[in-house]
């Protein structure tokens, strides 16, 4: 089956789930329910696009299909920031109550952290990407340890507010933040889409890419920055979804069997839409909000991650 036919089938299924989520059970309350459902669908679409693109290109430059941008510690930094704000300022502070302020602060802190990390690591000559990943793992573990320590000391009532930020949620997304996030993600995708022809060559390895005239180091830095911005925006908008990128990226590899990043990313986005919109519909209609979509994704992603590790070890 051709890739174009597979993409048509994939996006047709996504459109079916989108229509099902928007119109199922409205019972005439179009003016009230439809706009709110539309905001949640838009938030899920933005999250899916951002995570799918960031994960695929990140795995390309790292030459590893079991790594995701969250390994750089951005998710841990987001949780640490939310914990610090509530621990020292309280849950009634403007940075907690005002979602716009919290969103802008979270995005700014995560992007500044990523830029400083890249600037420091790439400052003194050439640094291998795996050295960058090692530092990201250490920093992420450090942030997670501080967050856990503060959460033990925090007031139980305040901890409930922290707990709300520990899992992604599409139920209370602010409409203004959705359109702001859509603008940022659209700009990043436009910039990144022009680099996809180079990503096809970079996937062959650094030496081959350099010999073919690709500005490898510059593209790696730009890709890391774009990935960080996309992950920062999606995390600040809905919360952290640790294994989601791992699932959609690897499913896209297996489904399309293509080297073209335009196909792989488009396919990963389609799978993201199906999983998020369809999964949220199941959470609301089947499980009646007894669980959250992020919990299901993290559980399935953890199992899938173990499967990929076993698969890689056998092939090695």
Beta strands, then each sheet from edge to edge (+ up, - down):
end
